[in-house]
Amino acid sequence: MKMTHLLFAKSILITIFLWAGNASAQITIKYEDYPFGPGVDSFFTDLNPSNSFIPEGGANKTWDYSKLETKQGWDYVTYKDESGNTAIATATNSIAARYSFNGLVYRARDYYRLDETGYYSVGRTQNDTSYSITALTGGANDLFRYPQANIQFPNERTLMSFPMSSTTAYDDVDIQEARFELTVAGYGLNKTPGKNLRWRFQRREVIGWGEIVIPDGKGGTTKPIEVLAVHIVDSIIDSFYLGGQPAPKPLLDAFGAVQGNTWKYEAYAFETIGLGRQVAGLITGTDNIIDQTYFRPQAAQLTVGSNELAQPIVNVFPSNVQNGQVITIESSNSNGSFQVALISANGKEIQLTEIGNNKFQLPSNVQAGLYVYRLVNQENQHSITGKLMVIN
């Protein structure tokens, strides 16, 4: 019953492994230097290991990743504000995710907390999903179900510890939980509750400081970005329980699972000041071959001496609109252009079509109500959000 994270790098590791750029001096990353907030996160992913390399540690290094490719285009994930969440009370933000057990996929939302001490993985909401398992177990009504559940992890995972400097190193243990119900007539099971407990033992160590260079997303390379290079080693052990007891081996065999299954992976990350996201990172498999490298060219847009992205001042008007009406975006950057979406209270997203000169027309079938608009600056991929009322 090995649980495989289908958004391995594009959701969880995106929030876990932090990469940052070129350094002519050592940097120290504090809470106030890490503005991780809700909104759209954009990045590139390169799956070709020959374009990347495992970084060498040391002082005043230069890591040149300019050979990474952008041909797959931008990837996007959205972080949601969870400051008012009562189910996972310690969470400050979350991200949508998917998990799989022997091909049985369920959607989830992973929760994180950012505070003065660090950045942590704190819990998960799993969505109610059921699958027939007749092909595995033979019973006509046999069922595997992920019940709806809000799960506060008993041990939080430390993804980043503040302050982080060239001497930072720590070990951490956390436990993540996934819940399921199993109905198998041949074993007398009827909605019997089960758990997959995943123990993760991690070692995180800053192995160097210096500068990094990555593609700028427009055919060139970024300026050097000051960074700390971090080496992450994760050792994982899976345990499976059914009805409060260790799951029987014949059932585990049917699902291709092993009680106490253990594996390890390694990753490298580069942390910087001011971005609140990873500049880049790479993940290796058990054979130490690079699986993928991800990077964020917008890190180079940081204003010198500041933790603010260089971005235009933007006004959106009118703030109250009707179906078919045109929305205009005014930007202090005359070359600025945007992608625009409206997000309803239930999370439905409506992409708006540009009709020219940063003017976007509202479709004719949008329901009345309050919406959040999201603008993505196509020059530096930084996102801006606000509120807009549809008044049909």
VEXDOLUM-58167 format. One record per residue: y, z, x of N, C-alpha, C in turn; residue in one letter. Coordinates in steps of 0.02 Angstrom, whole numbers, padded with zeros to 5 digits, always signed. Example, Ala and Ser with C-alpha at 12.3 -4.5 7.8 and 13.67 -1.06 7.14 Angstrom:
// VEXDOLUM-58167
-00284+00390+00660-00225+00390+00615-00165+00390+00660A
-00112+00354+00642-00053+00357+00684+00002+00394+00645S
This chain:
// VEXDOLUM-58167
-00060+00000+00041+00000+00000+00000+00063+00000+00043M
+00061-00039+00092+00119-00043+00137+00179-00071+00099K
+00233-00032+00098+00293-00054+00063+00334-00097+00110M
+00349-00157+00089+00386-00205+00131+00455-00216+00101T
+00506-00203+00139+00574-00213+00116+00592-00286+00121H
+00600-00320+00062+00612-00392+00063+00681-00411+00085L
+00727-00362+00082+00794-00378+00108+00803-00343+00175L
+00749-00342+00214+00745-00301+00274+00809-00301+00314F
+00831-00361+00334+00892-00362+00374+00953-00371+00331A
+00945-00405+00273+01004-00425+00235+01028-00369+00189K
+00997-00312+00178+01024-00257+00141+01022-00194+00181S
+00959-00163+00192+00956-00100+00226+00981-00104+00298I
+00952-00149+00342+00970-00151+00413+01042-00173+00423L
+01067-00209+00368+01137-00228+00372+01179-00165+00371I
+01158-00113+00333+01196-00053+00331+01173-00005+00385T
+01116-00017+00417+01089+00030+00466+01109+00014+00537I
+01100-00049+00559+01108-00065+00630+01177-00094+00642F
+01218-00059+00678+01288-00076+00685+01302-00106+00754L
+01341-00161+00755+01353-00198+00817+01426-00209+00825W
+01453-00205+00885+01524-00218+00893+01538-00251+00959A
+01603-00272+00970+01617-00320+01021+01643-00295+01087G
+01674-00342+01123+01694-00339+01192+01733-00277+01212N
+01716-00247+01270+01750-00185+01290+01773-00188+01361A
+01838-00177+01371+01864-00168+01438+01870-00094+01453S
+01859-00052+01404+01860+00020+01412+01810+00050+01363A
+01786+00110+01379+01740+00143+01334+01776+00161+01269Q
+01741+00154+01213+01770+00173+01149+01730+00231+01120I
+01763+00269+01077+01731+00322+01039+01745+00308+00965T
+01693+00307+00924+01700+00291+00853+01697+00355+00813I
+01752+00370+00778+01757+00429+00736+01757+00408+00663K
+01752+00458+00620+01750+00446+00548+01808+00403+00524Y
+01868+00420+00548+01927+00384+00526+01929+00312+00553E
+01887+00297+00602+01884+00229+00631+01834+00184+00595D
+01801+00212+00544+01746+00175+00513+01757+00168+00438Y
+01799+00122+00416+01818+00116+00346+01765+00080+00304P
+01708+00113+00296+01654+00083+00256+01666+00097+00183F
+01684+00047+00144+01699+00056+00073+01664+00005+00031G
+01672+00009-00035+01641-00039-00080+01673-00107-00074P
+01636-00158-00094+01662-00227-00091+01610-00275-00064G
+01631-00337-00056+01586-00389-00032+01581-00387+00044V
+01520-00390+00069+01508-00392+00141+01479-00461+00157D
+01508-00494+00206+01486-00562+00224+01466-00565+00297S
+01416-00607+00312+01389-00610+00380+01348-00673+00387F
+01332-00691+00449+01286-00745+00464+01220-00716+00489F
+01165-00753+00479+01100-00735+00506+01070-00795+00542T
+01048-00784+00604+01015-00836+00644+00943-00814+00654D
+00895-00856+00631+00824-00840+00636+00790-00870+00697L
+00829-00904+00739+00800-00936+00798+00805-00888+00858N
+00748-00861+00881+00751-00812+00936+00778-00841+01001P
+00773-00907+01010+00797-00937+01073+00873-00936+01079S
+00908-00924+01022+00981-00920+01024+01007-00850+01039N
+00961-00802+01042+00981-00732+01050+00946-00702+01111S
+00958-00639+01125+00925-00605+01181+00931-00530+01171F
+00885-00494+01202+00887-00421+01200+00939-00397+01251I
+00988-00358+01229+01043-00340+01275+01022-00292+01329P
+01050-00301+01387+01041-00255+01442+01092-00200+01439E
+01071-00138+01449+01116-00082+01447+01158-00076+01510G
+01208-00032+01508+01250-00021+01566+01323-00014+01548G
+01364-00002+01598+01435+00009+01589+01475-00055+01599A
+01526-00064+01558+01573-00121+01564+01536-00188+01564N
+01490-00196+01517+01449-00257+01512+01485-00309+01469K
+01464-00371+01477+01485-00425+01432+01422-00456+01402T
+01418-00454+01335+01361-00483+01300+01385-00546+01264W
+01361-00603+01288+01384-00667+01262+01331-00696+01214D
+01346-00690+01149+01301-00716+01098+01332-00778+01064Y
+01370-00816+01102+01405-00874+01074+01358-00931+01055S
+01293-00928+01077+01246-00981+01058+01216-00971+00989K
+01230-00915+00956+01205-00905+00889+01232-00959+00842L
+01191-00978+00793+01209-01033+00748+01231-01008+00680E
+01275-01046+00648+01301-01029+00582+01279-01080+00529T
+01231-01123+00546+01214-01178+00501+01184-01156+00435K
+01158-01095+00431+01130-01071+00367+01184-01048+00319Q
+01246-01045+00342+01301-01025+00299+01307-00949+00292G
+01359-00930+00256+01372-00859+00246+01321-00827+00200W
+01302-00765+00215+01264-00723+00169+01312-00671+00141D
+01299-00648+00080+01343-00599+00049+01302-00544+00017Y
+01324-00482+00024+01298-00426-00014+01358-00385-00039V
+01348-00349-00092+01403-00311-00122+01386-00237-00123T
+01431-00196-00095+01425-00124-00097+01464-00096-00156Y
+01435-00051-00192+01464-00022-00253+01487+00049-00240K
+01545+00067-00267+01571+00135-00262+01527+00182-00304D
+01501+00234-00273+01458+00282-00308+01487+00353-00306E
+01552+00359-00296+01582+00425-00289+01575+00467-00352S
+01564+00435-00411+01556+00473-00473+01484+00476-00497G
+01437+00456-00455+01366+00455-00475+01339+00526-00482N
+01310+00542-00540+01282+00608-00550+01207+00611-00536T
+01173+00553-00538+01101+00552-00525+01086+00562-00451A
+01124+00528-00408+01118+00538-00335+01186+00565-00314I
+01194+00630-00320+01260+00661-00318+01295+00655-00250A
+01256+00649-00197+01286+00647-00130+01309+00577-00109T
+01292+00525-00150+01305+00456-00130+01379+00440-00134A
+01402+00397-00088+01470+00370-00091+01470+00295-00102T
+01415+00260-00086+01410+00188-00100+01337+00169-00106N
+01325+00108-00132+01256+00085-00141+01252+00010-00134S
+01191-00015-00127+01178-00086-00120+01114-00104-00157I
+01113-00162-00189+01052-00185-00223+00999-00204-00171A
+00936-00191-00188+00881-00205-00142+00819-00224-00182A
+00769-00250-00146+00704-00264-00175+00650-00238-00128R
+00596-00212-00158+00540-00188-00118+00476-00218-00147Y
+00423-00218-00107+00360-00248-00128+00302-00207-00104S
+00252-00200-00147+00189-00169-00130+00133-00217-00147F
+00102-00248-00096+00049-00297-00106+00072-00354-00153N
+00135-00375-00144+00162-00429-00184+00190-00408-00251G
+00186-00344-00268+00213-00318-00331+00285-00295-00319L
+00332-00336-00337+00402-00326-00318+00438-00284-00371V
+00481-00240-00348+00526-00206-00395+00597-00206-00365Y
+00644-00209-00411+00715-00206-00391+00737-00133-00388R
+00784-00121-00343+00806-00053-00332+00879-00053-00311A
+00907+00007-00307+00974+00016-00279+00969+00073-00228R
+00989+00058-00166+00987+00108-00113+01055+00141-00106D
+01055+00206-00096+01117+00245-00094+01130+00273-00024Y
+01195+00275-00007+01216+00298+00058+01275+00346+00052Y
+01284+00386+00103+01341+00432+00105+01378+00425+00171R
+01444+00418+00167+01487+00418+00226+01531+00479+00221L
+01530+00520+00273+01575+00577+00276+01596+00590+00348D
+01630+00646+00360+01658+00659+00426+01605+00667+00480E
+01543+00680+00460+01490+00691+00510+01449+00629+00526T
+01448+00579+00479+01409+00520+00493+01396+00478+00431G
+01348+00433+00438+01329+00387+00385+01254+00396+00373Y
+01234+00405+00310+01167+00427+00294+01137+00386+00236Y
+01070+00377+00238+01032+00350+00182+01008+00410+00142S
+01028+00414+00076+01018+00476+00039+00973+00470-00022V
+00961+00409-00048+00920+00405-00108+00909+00334-00132G
+00874+00328-00187+00857+00262-00214+00847+00267-00290R
+00869+00217-00326+00851+00207-00396+00804+00148-00400T
+00745+00158-00429+00698+00102-00437+00697+00083-00511Q
+00694+00018-00524+00696-00008-00592+00626-00014-00622N
+00621-00001-00687+00556-00003-00722+00527-00074-00719D
+00468-00080-00688+00435-00145-00680+00360-00135-00684T
+00326-00178-00722+00253-00172-00730+00217-00237-00713S
+00155-00231-00688+00114-00288-00670+00042-00277-00693Y
+00012-00329-00720-00060-00328-00731-00096-00333-00664S
-00148-00291-00655-00186-00293-00593-00260-00308-00607I
-00271-00343-00662-00339-00361-00681-00375-00398-00625T
-00339-00442-00590-00370-00481-00536-00393-00436-00479A
-00362-00378-00470-00380-00332-00416-00435-00284-00437L
-00430-00258-00498-00473-00202-00519-00524-00220-00572T
-00516-00277-00607-00565-00300-00655-00555-00278-00726G
-00514-00227-00738-00503-00203-00806-00451-00245-00842G
-00466-00263-00905-00421-00308-00941-00352-00279-00952A
-00348-00212-00958-00284-00180-00971-00258-00139-00912N
-00287-00151-00853-00266-00114-00794-00194-00134-00775D
-00155-00084-00756-00084-00095-00747-00057-00055-00688L
-00012-00087-00651+00027-00052-00599+00099-00053-00621F
+00130+00006-00623+00198+00011-00648+00242+00051-00600R
+00302+00025-00588+00355+00064-00556+00398+00092-00612Y
+00397+00157-00625+00438+00185-00678+00511+00190-00656P
+00557+00187-00704+00627+00199-00688+00634+00269-00659Q
+00668+00274-00602+00673+00339-00570+00733+00341-00524A
+00767+00398-00524+00820+00412-00476+00791+00461-00425N
+00788+00441-00362+00753+00479-00311+00802+00500-00256I
+00814+00565-00251+00854+00592-00197+00806+00607-00139Q
+00816+00575-00082+00771+00584-00026+00773+00657-00002F
+00714+00687+00009+00713+00757+00032+00741+00766+00102P
+00735+00716+00144+00765+00716+00211+00807+00653+00217N
+00872+00662+00227+00917+00605+00233+00909+00572+00302E
+00918+00507+00302+00912+00468+00364+00981+00460+00395R
+00989+00481+00457+01053+00474+00491+01058+00404+00522T
+01103+00365+00494+01112+00297+00518+01166+00293+00572L
+01211+00341+00570+01264+00343+00620+01292+00414+00623M
+01304+00439+00682+01330+00506+00690+01399+00503+00722S
+01447+00538+00691+01516+00540+00718+01527+00605+00756F
+01565+00603+00811+01589+00541+00844+01533+00508+00883P
+01537+00442+00891+01489+00404+00931+01523+00379+00993M
+01492+00393+01051+01522+00374+01115+01466+00348+01160S
+01483+00335+01222+01435+00306+01270+01379+00354+01287S
+01386+00418+01270+01334+00468+01285+01294+00489+01224T
+01306+00458+01167+01272+00477+01106+01198+00459+01107T
+01155+00506+01089+01083+00494+01082+01056+00549+01037A
+01012+00530+00991+00982+00581+00947+00917+00556+00917Y
+00875+00605+00897+00813+00593+00862+00820+00618+00791D
+00786+00585+00744+00793+00602+00674+00728+00588+00637D
+00713+00628+00586+00655+00617+00544+00678+00617+00471V
+00656+00568+00433+00672+00567+00362+00610+00546+00322D
+00612+00560+00257+00557+00543+00212+00586+00503+00154I
+00559+00443+00144+00578+00402+00087+00520+00400+00037Q
+00537+00399-00027+00486+00404-00079+00491+00346-00128E
+00435+00317-00146+00430+00268-00200+00378+00294-00250A
+00393+00287-00314+00349+00314-00366+00316+00257-00405R
+00255+00268-00427+00219+00219-00467+00173+00254-00516F
+00149+00216-00565+00097+00239-00611+00040+00188-00610E
-00021+00214-00616-00079+00171-00609-00126+00181-00669L
-00143+00126-00701-00193+00127-00755-00252+00083-00733T
-00309+00115-00720-00370+00080-00699-00429+00111-00737V
-00455+00074-00786-00508+00100-00829-00569+00122-00789A
-00587+00083-00738-00646+00098-00699-00643+00164-00661G
-00582+00191-00651-00573+00255-00617-00549+00309-00665Y
-00546+00293-00729-00523+00342-00778-00449+00359-00771G
-00410+00312-00745-00339+00323-00735-00299+00293-00792L
-00254+00332-00821-00212+00309-00875-00140+00333-00863N
-00101+00288-00837-00031+00304-00819-00028+00363-00771K
-00076+00365-00726-00078+00420-00677-00022+00412-00626T
+00020+00464-00617+00077+00457-00571+00055+00456-00498P
+00089+00416-00459+00075+00412-00387+00139+00409-00347G
+00132+00419-00281+00189+00416-00236+00169+00382-00171K
+00216+00344-00144+00212+00321-00075+00265+00359-00036N
+00244+00403+00009+00290+00439+00052+00291+00406+00120L
+00350+00386+00140+00358+00351+00204+00396+00396+00252R
+00362+00418+00304+00393+00458+00357+00420+00411+00411W
+00483+00421+00429+00514+00379+00480+00540+00424+00536R
+00517+00410+00596+00539+00446+00655+00581+00398+00697F
+00644+00413+00706+00688+00366+00740+00720+00398+00801Q
+00733+00355+00850+00771+00372+00909+00828+00323+00914R
+00890+00348+00916+00949+00305+00924+00986+00328+00987R
+01002+00279+01029+01034+00295+01092+01083+00240+01111E
+01144+00261+01128+01193+00214+01155+01172+00198+01226V
+01157+00134+01239+01132+00115+01305+01184+00080+01348I
+01243+00067+01319+01294+00033+01359+01359+00025+01321G
+01411+00006+01356+01475-00009+01325+01505-00070+01360W
+01546-00106+01324+01576-00166+01353+01606-00210+01299G
+01596-00277+01307+01625-00325+01261+01570-00373+01236E
+01580-00397+01175+01534-00447+01147+01574-00507+01123I
+01543-00566+01128+01572-00628+01104+01521-00660+01057V
+01544-00681+00998+01500-00713+00948+01535-00775+00920I
+01499-00819+00886+01532-00876+00854+01583-00853+00803P
+01637-00892+00797+01690-00873+00750+01680-00902+00680D
+01626-00940+00670+01612-00969+00604+01649-01033+00590G
+01690-01055+00638+01730-01116+00629+01721-01165+00687K
+01665-01158+00723+01650-01204+00778+01669-01179+00846G
+01702-01121+00850+01721-01092+00915+01689-01024+00925G
+01719-00985+00969+01694-00917+00982+01751-00867+00971T
+01732-00806+00959+01781-00753+00949+01811-00731+01015T
+01866-00696+01010+01890-00660+01068+01842-00603+01084K
+01842-00575+01144+01799-00518+01160+01814-00459+01115P
+01762-00424+01093+01768-00367+01048+01738-00306+01082I
+01775-00251+01084+01751-00190+01116+01694-00159+01075E
+01640-00139+01110+01582-00113+01074+01545-00059+01113V
+01503-00023+01075+01450+00018+01103+01384-00017+01084L
+01338-00022+01133+01272-00052+01120+01222+00004+01106A
+01186-00002+01051+01140+00050+01028+01069+00022+01025V
+01022+00061+01050+00951+00044+01045+00920+00089+00993H
+00884+00060+00944+00852+00097+00890+00777+00085+00893I
+00738+00139+00892+00665+00135+00889+00642+00173+00828V
+00606+00141+00783+00580+00171+00722+00504+00172+00723D
+00475+00230+00714+00403+00237+00704+00391+00261+00632S
+00347+00227+00596+00339+00237+00524+00267+00253+00507I
+00257+00303+00463+00191+00321+00439+00193+00322+00363I
+00146+00286+00331+00141+00284+00258+00085+00329+00233D
+00100+00367+00180+00049+00407+00146+00051+00392+00071S
-00007+00392+00038-00011+00374-00032-00047+00428-00071F
-00017+00448-00127-00045+00501-00168-00052+00477-00240Y
-00105+00501-00273-00118+00482-00342-00140+00545-00379L
-00102+00563-00432-00118+00624-00469-00113+00686-00427G
-00068+00685-00377-00058+00743-00334-00107+00749-00277G
-00155+00702-00271-00205+00703-00218-00200+00638-00177Q
-00226+00639-00116-00227+00577-00077-00263+00522-00116P
-00234+00462-00117-00263+00406-00155-00332+00389-00128A
-00382+00376-00172-00450+00361-00149-00453+00296-00110P
-00496+00295-00060-00500+00238-00015-00518+00173-00051K
-00564+00172-00100-00580+00108-00134-00519+00077-00167P
-00475+00118-00197-00415+00091-00227-00367+00066-00173L
-00361+00103-00118-00319+00079-00064-00344+00013-00037L
-00410+00007-00031-00439-00055-00006-00422-00113-00053D
-00423-00100-00118-00408-00153-00167-00337-00180-00158A
-00292-00136-00137-00223-00156-00126-00208-00175-00054F
-00259-00175-00012-00249-00192+00058-00208-00141+00096G
-00216-00078+00077-00176-00024+00107-00220+00023+00147A
-00188+00059+00194-00223+00106+00236-00185+00172+00235V
-00221+00226+00218-00190+00292+00219-00170+00310+00290Q
-00108+00330+00300-00084+00347+00366-00068+00287+00409G
-00058+00229+00377-00042+00168+00415+00022+00180+00455N
+00021+00160+00519+00077+00173+00564+00099+00108+00598T
+00163+00098+00603+00189+00041+00640+00258+00058+00668W
+00283+00016+00711+00346+00028+00745+00386-00036+00751K
+00451-00031+00748+00495-00088+00764+00555-00062+00803Y
+00588-00109+00836+00647-00092+00875+00705-00138+00855E
+00765-00113+00864+00825-00152+00849+00879-00134+00899A
+00928-00177+00905+00986-00165+00947+01048-00179+00904Y
+01098-00138+00914+01158-00144+00873+01220-00133+00916A
+01275-00163+00893+01338-00155+00929+01390-00128+00880F
+01417-00071+00896+01465-00036+00853+01536-00045+00879E
+01583-00050+00832+01653-00058+00851+01698-00014+00808T
+01760-00011+00826+01810+00027+00789+01843-00018+00737I
+01850+00008+00675+01893-00024+00626+01860-00070+00576G
+01800-00096+00589+01770-00144+00543+01736-00110+00484L
+01704-00054+00495+01667-00021+00442+01604-00057+00423G
+01584-00104+00463+01522-00143+00456+01497-00158+00526R
+01437-00188+00529+01410-00210+00593+01447-00272+00618Q
+01463-00275+00681+01486-00338+00710+01427-00385+00715V
+01370-00358+00737+01309-00398+00742+01251-00351+00758A
+01190-00377+00754+01131-00338+00771+01071-00383+00774G
+01019-00361+00809+00957-00400+00812+00898-00354+00802L
+00846-00383+00771+00786-00345+00754+00726-00378+00787I
+00683-00339+00818+00624-00366+00850+00562-00343+00813T
+00508-00382+00819+00444-00364+00790+00404-00321+00838G
+00341-00307+00819+00298-00266+00861+00283-00300+00928T
+00291-00366+00931+00278-00403+00993+00340-00409+01036D
+00394-00374+01016+00458-00374+01052+00492-00442+01052N
+00472-00486+01007+00506-00551+00998+00558-00543+00943I
+00617-00571+00954+00672-00563+00907+00657-00600+00842I
+00659-00562+00786+00647-00591+00720+00710-00625+00693D
+00767-00591+00701+00830-00618+00675+00889-00582+00706Q
+00945-00617+00707+01008-00590+00733+01061-00603+00680T
+01100-00552+00664+01153-00560+00614+01220-00541+00647Y
+01274-00572+00622+01338-00560+00654+01395-00573+00606F
+01452-00542+00619+01511-00545+00576+01572-00567+00617R
+01589-00631+00615+01648-00655+00652+01713-00622+00632P
+01717-00596+00570+01780-00565+00548+01798-00503+00588Q
+01751-00477+00629+01768-00421+00672+01823-00438+00721A
+01827-00502+00740+01878-00523+00787+01947-00528+00754A
+01950-00521+00688+02014-00523+00653+02050-00456+00653Q
+02018-00405+00681+02050-00339+00683+02115-00342+00722L
+02166-00312+00694+02230-00309+00728+02225-00263+00788T
+02252-00283+00844+02249-00242+00905+02283-00175+00893V
+02247-00121+00912+02274-00054+00904+02270-00029+00833G
+02232-00061+00789+02229-00042+00719+02157-00049+00696S
+02141-00016+00639+02076-00027+00609+02082-00066+00545N
+02136-00106+00540+02146-00148+00482+02134-00222+00499E
+02100-00257+00455+02090-00328+00465+02155-00365+00455L
+02168-00414+00499+02227-00455+00491+02216-00500+00430A
+02250-00487+00376+02240-00524+00315+02306-00531+00278Q
+02313-00581+00237+02376-00590+00202+02386-00540+00146P
+02449-00529+00128+02465-00491+00067+02455-00537+00008I
+02420-00513-00044+02399-00557-00099+02423-00528-00165V
+02449-00571-00208+02466-00554-00277+02428-00599-00324N
+02402-00571-00378+02365-00608-00429+02402-00600-00496V
+02418-00656-00529+02452-00650-00593+02432-00709-00638F
+02437-00701-00705+02455-00638-00738+02397-00588-00736P
+02411-00525-00752+02358-00474-00752+02322-00471-00819S
+02353-00500-00872+02321-00507-00937+02314-00581-00952N
+02253-00605-00963+02242-00677-00971+02199-00690-01033V
+02202-00752-01056+02161-00775-01111+02113-00829-01086Q
+02062-00843-01126+02014-00896-01108+02050-00961-01097N
+02032-00996-01042+02062-01060-01026+02127-01055-00988G
+02154-00995-00981+02219-00987-00947+02209-00992-00871Q
+02263-01011-00837+02261-01018-00764+02284-00954-00731V
+02246-00933-00680+02263-00875-00639+02289-00901-00572I
+02344-00874-00549+02375-00896-00486+02370-00841-00434T
+02354-00862-00373+02351-00815-00316+02406-00834-00268I
+02450-00786-00253+02502-00796-00203+02485-00756-00141E
+02488-00789-00083+02469-00758-00020+02525-00765+00031S
+02536-00712+00071+02586-00716+00124+02565-00763+00180S
+02501-00781+00181+02475-00830+00229+02472-00897+00193N
+02516-00942+00212+02519-01006+00177+02455-01047+00183S
+02413-01030+00233+02350-01066+00242+02292-01030+00210N
+02305-00973+00179+02251-00933+00150+02222-00967+00089G
+02156-00968+00084+02122-00993+00025+02067-00943+00007S
+02046-00943-00057+02004-00890-00082+01948-00917-00126F
+01892-00881-00126+01842-00886-00178+01854-00829-00226Q
+01849-00843-00292+01868-00794-00342+01811-00784-00391V
+01797-00721-00406+01747-00704-00456+01772-00646-00499A
+01753-00645-00562+01765-00589-00607+01699-00552-00617L
+01702-00486-00619+01642-00445-00627+01653-00401-00688I
+01608-00405-00737+01614-00367-00799+01589-00296-00789S
+01598-00255-00842+01577-00185-00838+01502-00177-00829A
+01463-00226-00853+01390-00222-00845+01365-00259-00783N
+01411-00279-00739+01392-00309-00676+01385-00384-00676G
+01396-00417-00733+01390-00490-00736+01448-00522-00697K
+01432-00572-00657+01481-00604-00613+01497-00674-00638E
+01561-00691-00642+01585-00756-00665+01625-00788-00609I
+01601-00843-00581+01637-00878-00529+01691-00923-00561Q
+01751-00921-00533+01806-00962-00559+01813-01025-00516L
+01833-01079-00548+01840-01143-00515+01914-01155-00497T
+01926-01173-00434+01994-01187-00413+02015-01256-00439E
+02076-01259-00468+02102-01323-00492+02158-01348-00447I
+02168-01314-00390+02217-01336-00341+02269-01283-00325G
+02287-01279-00260+02341-01236-00236+02331-01163-00257N
+02269-01138-00246+02253-01069-00262+02267-01052-00336N
+02254-01099-00379+02257-01088-00451+02186-01095-00478K
+02165-01046-00519+02097-01043-00544+02098-01037-00620F
+02056-01076-00653+02056-01077-00726+02000-01033-00753Q
+02018-00989-00801+01969-00947-00833+01927-00990-00881L
+01860-00982-00881+01819-01020-00928+01838-01005-01000P
+01813-01045-01046+01832-01039-01116+01790-00991-01155S
+01739-00961-01123+01692-00918-01160+01686-00848-01131N
+01738-00823-01099+01736-00756-01069+01752-00704-01123V
+01710-00653-01128+01722-00600-01178+01783-00558-01159Q
+01817-00534-01209+01875-00491-01197+01853-00425-01165A
+01896-00398-01124+01881-00334-01092+01912-00329-01023G
+01900-00273-00991+01926-00261-00924+01876-00286-00872L
+01900-00325-00824+01859-00352-00771+01886-00332-00702Y
+01842-00329-00654+01862-00323-00584+01862-00393-00554V
+01918-00413-00523+01916-00477-00488+01902-00465-00414Y
+01867-00511-00384+01851-00507-00313+01873-00572-00280R
+01918-00566-00232+01941-00623-00193+01909-00619-00124L
+01881-00674-00100+01854-00677-00032+01896-00726+00008V
+01932-00701+00058+01973-00743+00101+01927-00789+00141N
+01932-00854+00131+01886-00901+00164+01900-00910+00238Q
+01956-00883+00261+01971-00887+00333+01936-00832+00371E
+01941-00769+00346+01910-00714+00384+01856-00677+00344N
+01841-00702+00282+01788-00675+00240+01799-00603+00219Q
+01861-00578+00226+01876-00511+00202+01886-00514+00127H
+01864-00462+00092+01868-00462+00019+01924-00417-00006S
+01952-00436-00063+02005-00398-00096+01985-00392-00168I
+01992-00332-00197+01974-00321-00267+02033-00294-00306T
+02032-00304-00371+02083-00278-00416+02057-00282-00488G
+02101-00267-00536+02081-00267-00606+02119-00320-00644K
+02086-00348-00694+02116-00401-00735+02089-00393-00806L
+02133-00400-00856+02115-00391-00927+02112-00459-00961M
+02055-00473-00994+02048-00532-01036+02063-00511-01108V
+02111-00545-01141+02137-00522-01206+02131-00577-01258I
+02071-00602-01270+02062-00656-01319+02079-00631-01390N
